[in-house]
């Protein structure tokens, strides 16, 4: 049973806003190559890995609906892929930061520019792929709320 459009929109608008903010945040991290953002990247990694693990566990628990199981597994794979891209982006970013110690010159600046583009691409892709997982997971969970007629009865 599907949710009505208002309920669906109520849950989907924050998901879209979160994706836009995450993308802007990824750009900020990638562009400012002079700051150590280890804590932020580690936090994003922990969140995506946690969502991946929870999604894989949820997919294993779903036995009655093979299509739902496939969708949840797909979302889990997206989170896992995003976590991998965050690790790769982090490695590249800290490699680029180490270029600061190199004598000033065209090669250092060229390396920082190319490295910055690679980091921006990896972090942006990680956020977009994680958003795919969030979108799929959120919409399937919203649809599943309609299984119980009194899901919104709080009294």
C-alpha positions as CSV (number, residue, x, y, z in Angstrom):
1,X,0.0,0.0,0.0
2,X,1.4,3.4,-1.0
3,X,1.4,6.5,1.2
4,X,-0.6,9.5,0.0
5,X,1.4,12.2,-1.8
6,X,1.5,14.7,1.1
7,X,3.0,12.2,3.5
8,X,5.5,11.1,0.8
9,X,6.5,14.7,0.1
10,X,6.8,15.4,3.8
11,X,9.5,12.7,4.1
12,X,11.2,13.4,0.7
13,X,11.8,17.2,0.9
14,X,14.3,16.8,3.8
15,X,16.1,14.1,1.9
16,X,16.6,16.5,-1.1
17,X,17.7,19.3,1.1
18,X,20.2,17.0,2.9
19,X,21.6,16.0,-0.4
20,X,22.2,19.6,-1.5
21,X,23.8,20.5,1.8
22,X,26.0,17.4,1.7
23,X,27.1,18.3,-1.8
24,X,28.0,21.9,-0.8
25,X,29.8,20.5,2.2
26,X,31.8,18.1,0.0
27,X,32.8,21.1,-2.2
28,X,33.9,23.1,0.8
29,X,36.1,20.2,2.1
30,X,37.6,19.6,-1.3
31,X,38.2,23.2,-2.2
32,X,39.9,24.2,1.1
33,X,43.0,21.9,0.9
34,X,44.8,23.7,3.6
35,X,42.6,22.6,6.5
36,X,42.7,19.2,8.2
37,X,39.2,17.9,8.0
38,X,40.0,14.4,9.2
39,X,37.2,14.5,11.9
40,X,34.6,15.5,9.4
41,X,35.6,12.9,6.8
42,X,35.8,10.2,9.5
43,X,32.3,11.2,10.6
44,X,30.9,11.0,7.1
45,X,32.7,7.6,6.7
46,X,31.3,6.3,10.0
47,X,27.7,7.4,9.0
48,X,27.9,5.8,5.5
49,X,29.4,2.6,6.8
50,X,26.8,2.4,9.6
51,X,24.0,2.9,7.1
52,X,25.5,0.2,4.9
53,X,25.6,-2.3,7.7
54,X,22.1,-1.5,8.9
55,X,20.8,-1.7,5.4
56,X,22.4,-5.1,4.7
57,X,21.0,-6.3,8.0
58,X,17.5,-5.0,7.1
59,X,17.7,-6.7,3.7
60,X,18.5,-10.0,5.4
61,X,15.5,-9.6,7.7
62,X,13.1,-9.1,4.8
63,X,11.8,-12.5,3.7
64,X,8.4,-11.9,2.3
65,X,9.1,-9.4,-0.4
66,X,12.0,-10.1,-2.8
67,X,11.7,-6.8,-4.6
68,X,12.0,-4.9,-1.3
69,X,15.0,-7.1,-0.4
70,X,16.7,-6.2,-3.7
71,X,16.0,-2.5,-3.2
72,X,17.4,-2.4,0.3
73,X,20.4,-4.4,-0.7
74,X,21.0,-2.0,-3.6
75,X,20.8,0.9,-1.1
76,X,23.3,-0.9,1.2
77,X,25.7,-1.3,-1.7
78,X,25.4,2.4,-2.5
79,X,26.4,3.3,1.1
80,X,29.3,0.9,0.9
81,X,30.5,2.4,-2.4
82,X,30.2,6.0,-0.9
83,X,32.3,4.9,2.0
84,X,35.0,3.6,-0.3
85,X,35.0,6.9,-2.3
86,X,35.3,8.8,0.9
87,X,38.4,6.8,1.9
88,X,39.9,7.3,-1.6
89,X,39.1,11.1,-1.5
90,X,40.7,11.4,1.9
91,X,43.9,9.7,0.8
92,X,44.2,12.0,-2.2
93,X,43.4,15.0,-0.1
94,X,46.1,14.3,2.4
95,X,48.5,13.5,-0.4
96,X,47.7,17.0,-1.8
97,X,48.1,18.6,1.6
98,X,51.6,17.1,1.8
99,X,52.5,19.0,-1.3
100,X,52.5,22.2,0.8
101,X,55.9,21.2,2.1
102,X,57.3,21.2,-1.5
103,X,59.2,24.3,-2.6
104,X,56.8,26.9,-4.2
105,X,56.5,26.6,-7.9
106,X,54.3,25.7,-10.8
107,X,54.5,21.9,-10.1
108,X,53.2,22.3,-6.6
109,X,50.3,24.5,-7.7
110,X,49.5,22.3,-10.6
111,X,49.5,19.2,-8.3
112,X,47.3,21.0,-5.8
113,X,44.9,22.0,-8.6
114,X,44.6,18.6,-10.1
115,X,44.5,16.9,-6.7
116,X,41.8,19.3,-5.7
117,X,39.7,18.4,-8.8
118,X,40.1,14.7,-8.0
119,X,39.1,15.2,-4.4
120,X,36.1,17.3,-5.4
121,X,35.1,14.5,-7.9
122,X,35.5,11.7,-5.3
123,X,33.7,13.5,-2.5
124,X,30.9,14.7,-4.8
125,X,30.4,11.2,-6.2
126,X,30.4,9.8,-2.6
127,X,27.7,12.3,-1.6
128,X,25.6,11.6,-4.7
129,X,25.9,7.8,-4.4
130,X,25.1,8.0,-0.7
131,X,22.1,10.1,-1.5
132,X,20.9,7.3,-3.9
133,X,21.0,5.0,-0.9
134,X,19.2,7.4,1.3
135,X,16.5,8.0,-1.3
136,X,15.9,4.3,-1.9
137,X,15.9,3.4,1.8
138,X,13.8,6.4,2.8
139,X,11.1,5.8,0.2
140,X,10.9,2.1,0.9
141,X,10.5,2.8,4.7
142,X,7.9,5.4,4.1
143,X,5.9,3.0,1.9
144,X,6.2,0.3,4.6
145,X,4.6,2.6,7.1
146,X,1.3,2.2,5.3
147,X,1.3,-1.5,6.2
148,X,-0.2,-0.6,9.6
149,X,-3.4,1.5,9.4
150,X,-2.8,3.3,12.7
151,X,0.9,4.1,12.1
152,X,0.3,7.8,12.7
153,X,-2.0,7.3,15.7
154,X,0.1,8.9,18.5
155,X,-2.6,9.0,21.1
